Amino acid sequence: MKFILLILIGLVMAGCYSIETQTRAIDHTVPAVATGADCSPIILGIGFGTNTVQRATLQKRVPDVWESAWWDPRWWDTRYAPFSIVKIRSVAVLEQQALLFGQRCVVVTGH
């Protein structure tokens, strides 16, 4: 029974991944105050859309549940506040997928 359960968990988790690739060197002189992201969906293994650094500097990254205190009312108030990154610390490409659905994002961190 345990063997069958291990095989089923392996089959379900086989299509899950999260990969982040830094596309430029980190500038340690710029503080990591804000993070913005521009994302495109991946549905049934097919991705569509164009992600740009310019849009990522204007769109606040919505943190995942495990990264933030989403139950804190202050987080909801700042979620759609005016936002802009002027000095870039790092640029990364983040791809996450769980089975047949996922997203690919350009993530910009800076000040």
C-alpha positions in Angstrom: 0.0 0.0 0.0 2.8 2.4 0.9 4.6 1.6 -2.4 1.5 2.5 -4.4 1.1 5.7 -2.5 4.7 6.6 -3.2 4.2 5.9 -6.9 1.1 8.1 -7.1 2.8 11.0 -5.3 5.7 10.7 -7.7 3.4 10.8 -10.7 1.5 13.8 -9.5 4.6 15.8 -8.4 6.6 14.9 -11.6 5.2 18.0 -13.4 5.8 20.5 -10.6 8.8 22.9 -10.7 9.9 26.4 -9.8 13.0 27.8 -11.5 14.5 31.3 -11.1 17.3 32.4 -13.4 19.2 35.7 -12.8 19.6 37.4 -16.1 22.1 40.1 -15.0 24.5 40.5 -12.1 23.1 41.8 -8.8 24.0 45.5 -8.1 24.6 45.4 -4.4 24.7 49.3 -4.2 20.9 49.4 -4.8 18.8 48.3 -1.8 16.2 45.6 -2.4 13.2 47.7 -1.3 10.5 46.7 -3.9 9.8 43.8 -6.2 7.8 44.1 -9.4 6.8 41.3 -11.9 5.3 40.9 -15.3 3.8 37.5 -15.8 2.4 35.4 -18.6 0.2 32.3 -18.0 1.1 28.7 -19.1 -2.1 26.7 -19.7 -1.9 23.0 -20.7 1.8 23.4 -21.4 1.3 26.3 -23.8 2.5 29.7 -22.8 1.5 33.0 -24.4 2.2 36.7 -23.8 5.2 38.9 -23.7 7.0 39.9 -20.5 9.1 43.1 -20.3 11.3 44.7 -17.7 9.5 48.0 -18.2 6.2 46.6 -17.2 7.7 44.7 -14.3 9.1 48.0 -12.9 5.5 49.4 -12.8 3.6 46.3 -11.5 4.0 45.3 -7.9 4.7 41.6 -7.4 1.8 39.9 -5.5 3.6 37.6 -3.1 2.7 34.0 -2.8 0.8 32.9 0.3 3.9 31.4 1.9 5.9 34.6 1.3 3.6 37.2 2.9 1.2 38.0 5.6 -1.8 38.2 3.2 -4.1 38.2 6.3 -2.6 41.5 7.4 -5.0 44.4 6.2 -1.9 46.6 5.5 -0.9 44.2 2.8 -4.2 44.5 1.0 -4.0 48.3 1.2 -0.6 48.5 -0.5 -1.3 45.8 -3.1 -2.6 48.2 -5.7 -0.9 51.4 -4.6 1.0 53.5 -7.2 4.3 51.7 -7.8 7.5 52.3 -9.7 11.1 50.9 -9.5 13.6 53.5 -10.6 17.0 51.9 -9.7 17.2 48.2 -10.6 19.1 45.8 -8.3 18.4 42.5 -10.1 16.4 41.1 -13.0 15.3 37.4 -13.0 13.1 35.1 -15.0 10.9 32.9 -12.8 9.0 29.9 -14.1 6.6 28.0 -12.0 4.4 25.1 -13.1 2.2 22.6 -11.3 1.0 19.8 -13.6 -0.7 21.5 -16.6 -0.8 25.2 -15.3 1.8 27.7 -14.5 3.4 31.1 -15.2 6.6 32.7 -16.4 7.5 36.0 -15.0 10.2 38.7 -15.3 10.9 39.8 -11.7 12.7 43.1 -11.1 14.0 44.0 -7.6 15.2 47.5 -6.8 14.4 50.9 -5.3 
